[in-house]
Amino acid sequence: MKWRYLILALFAVGFVSSTTQAEEGLELGGNVTTFFGWQKNDSNALGTTIGAIPERGVGTANRDTFNFYLDEVELNLQKSWGDKVRIRADLDFGSAALGSNFSDFAAATAFVLEQGYIGFNILDAEIIVGRFNVPIGVYSVDRINNVTISYPTVFGLLPSNGTGVKLFWGINDSFDMQLYVVNNIADTVSTAAGGGLGGIIPSGGFRLGYNWGDEDHRSTVGLSGYAGGQLPALMKHLTFMGDIDLSWYVTEQLLIQAEGAYRQDNKVGAGKNNKAYSGFLTLDYLINDSWDVYGSYGYIHDWEGNLSAAGAGGFYTGADQQVHSGTVGVGYNITDGAKFRLEYRLDYQLPAGAASNALTHAAVGSFSYAF
């Protein structure tokens, strides 16, 4: 309803008004990200969610699609009181009907609280309580923070946000550790008796990171794990995954990013457990202060498992299949914070069984501005 958005706007104005008068100022940031794209599915394309335009997905066979998309309008508010306490709220505006990427956007939803938490510094660690981005993998839920416009298939295996508590401990200049406990991988509150969605036992995970290099070109490698609450109500047993991620500035011009992940959702009753493993490798080369070029290869094997209690297939992509993805692109920095990117992506699907192999082509451009 319209009154809800009015209340949110008044809250934001009040938040800014009150905190800017405090001893330390309010930090404001955010981004506006839009993109447009064409995608062609060949005559064998499967009705799965693989593709350069994830909001459209592969859809149906023998189909061409072109649309303009509003990815997100995001406002980030942060306020610190010395080095002891801070609060943060990331306010995202958009709609799945307009092509917004964030998983919480429904067709009629215009607002999502991506993050909202209170942080406390205790000794050498920070504890945050609320909703936060789960520390796993290379890619951010905010498209503007990623090298490529499109998301690799591994992104769909990982949690993006969770509600709970997280501990960040900077062990020294090189090592850090993050531990977190959240409601479940679907980031929902469970009210089902005797289990159901997420059960009554919270999920947990960690990321151990090693960092090196200059502050402006900080490289990192991380090892992550997650276990606990399941995604759909059909699953009452364990979900677990492991992930290793790398962002390495080989030089000031060359960035290498890579990731590999395995995920399994255990089922009860008939049917096999849902399993998939996936990974990608990306090279991004900075030609000068304005231009960069990049290329990426990704792979996923989604096998076993069920789409429903009675039907078999790949749970994570919509079909029992392997997919090879290739991406090439170019970026241009229009001015500080503003960037244009143009990208081509090819997905080659190898479904199990009698289905034929399929190709999906896409060309995508994006305009984004971070402030």
HUMO-V791229 format. One record per pair of residues at least 24 apart in sequence whose C-alpha atoms are under 6 Angstrom apart, sorted by the first residue. I is the first residue (numbers start at 0). GAP is how many residues later the second one is. D is the distance in whole Angstrom. If there is no record, write none. Layout:
[[I | GAP | D] [I | GAP | D]]
This chain:
[[25 | 52 | 6] [25 | 53 | 5] [26 | 50 | 6] [26 | 51 | 5] [27 | 48 | 6] [27 | 49 | 5] [28 | 46 | 6] [28 | 47 | 5] [28 | 342 | 5] [29 | 44 | 5] [29 | 45 | 4] [29 | 46 | 5] [29 | 340 | 6] [29 | 341 | 6] [30 | 42 | 6] [30 | 43 | 5] [30 | 338 | 5] [30 | 339 | 4] [30 | 340 | 6] [31 | 40 | 6] [31 | 41 | 5] [31 | 336 | 6] [31 | 337 | 5] [32 | 38 | 5] [32 | 39 | 5] [32 | 335 | 4] [33 | 35 | 6] [33 | 36 | 5] [33 | 37 | 5] [33 | 332 | 6] [33 | 333 | 5] [34 | 34 | 5] [34 | 330 | 6] [34 | 331 | 4] [35 | 31 | 6] [35 | 32 | 4] [35 | 33 | 6] [35 | 328 | 6] [35 | 329 | 5] [36 | 29 | 6] [36 | 30 | 6] [36 | 326 | 6] [36 | 327 | 4] [37 | 27 | 5] [37 | 28 | 4] [37 | 324 | 5] [37 | 325 | 5] [38 | 25 | 6] [38 | 26 | 5] [38 | 322 | 6] [38 | 323 | 4] [39 | 24 | 5] [39 | 320 | 6] [39 | 321 | 5] [40 | 319 | 5] [41 | 317 | 6] [43 | 314 | 5] [44 | 313 | 5] [47 | 269 | 6] [47 | 270 | 5] [48 | 268 | 6] [51 | 98 | 5] [51 | 293 | 6] [51 | 310 | 6] [54 | 44 | 6] [68 | 29 | 5] [68 | 30 | 5] [69 | 28 | 6] [69 | 29 | 6] [69 | 30 | 6] [70 | 28 | 6] [70 | 29 | 4] [70 | 30 | 6] [71 | 28 | 6] [83 | 36 | 6] [83 | 37 | 5] [84 | 34 | 6] [84 | 35 | 5] [85 | 32 | 6] [85 | 33 | 5] [86 | 30 | 6] [86 | 31 | 4] [87 | 28 | 6] [87 | 29 | 6] [88 | 26 | 5] [88 | 27 | 4] [89 | 24 | 5] [89 | 25 | 5] [124 | 43 | 6] [124 | 44 | 4] [125 | 41 | 6] [125 | 42 | 5] [126 | 39 | 6] [126 | 40 | 5] [127 | 37 | 6] [127 | 38 | 5] [128 | 35 | 6] [128 | 36 | 4] [129 | 33 | 5] [129 | 34 | 5] [130 | 31 | 6] [130 | 32 | 4] [131 | 29 | 6] [131 | 30 | 6] [132 | 27 | 6] [132 | 28 | 5] [133 | 26 | 6] [133 | 27 | 5] [136 | 108 | 5] [137 | 107 | 6] [153 | 124 | 5] [153 | 125 | 6] [158 | 26 | 6] [161 | 25 | 5] [173 | 36 | 5] [173 | 37 | 5] [174 | 34 | 6] [174 | 35 | 5] [175 | 33 | 5] [176 | 30 | 6] [176 | 31 | 5] [177 | 28 | 5] [177 | 29 | 5] [178 | 26 | 6] [178 | 27 | 4] [179 | 24 | 6] [179 | 25 | 5] [183 | 45 | 4] [184 | 44 | 6] [185 | 45 | 5] [195 | 37 | 5] [196 | 36 | 5] [197 | 31 | 4] [197 | 32 | 5] [202 | 24 | 6] [202 | 25 | 4] [202 | 26 | 5] [218 | 28 | 5] [218 | 29 | 5] [218 | 30 | 6] [219 | 26 | 6] [219 | 27 | 5] [220 | 24 | 6] [220 | 25 | 4] [234 | 32 | 5] [236 | 29 | 5] [237 | 28 | 5] [238 | 25 | 6] [238 | 26 | 4] [239 | 24 | 6] [252 | 32 | 5] [252 | 33 | 5] [253 | 30 | 6] [253 | 31 | 5] [254 | 28 | 6] [254 | 29 | 5] [255 | 26 | 6] [255 | 27 | 5] [256 | 24 | 6] [256 | 25 | 5] [271 | 33 | 5] [272 | 32 | 5] [273 | 30 | 6] [273 | 31 | 4] [274 | 28 | 6] [275 | 25 | 6] [275 | 26 | 4] [276 | 24 | 6] [289 | 42 | 5] [289 | 43 | 5] [290 | 40 | 6] [290 | 41 | 5] [291 | 38 | 6] [291 | 39 | 5] [292 | 36 | 6] [292 | 37 | 4] [293 | 34 | 6] [293 | 35 | 5] [294 | 32 | 5] [294 | 33 | 4] [295 | 30 | 6] [295 | 31 | 5] [296 | 28 | 6] [296 | 29 | 5] [297 | 26 | 6] [297 | 27 | 5] [298 | 24 | 6] [298 | 25 | 5] [319 | 31 | 6] [319 | 32 | 6] [320 | 29 | 5] [320 | 30 | 4] [320 | 31 | 5] [321 | 27 | 6] [321 | 28 | 5] [322 | 25 | 6] [322 | 26 | 5] [323 | 24 | 5] [336 | 32 | 5] [336 | 33 | 5] [337 | 30 | 6] [337 | 31 | 4] [338 | 28 | 6] [338 | 29 | 5] [339 | 26 | 6] [339 | 27 | 5] [340 | 24 | 5] [340 | 25 | 5]]
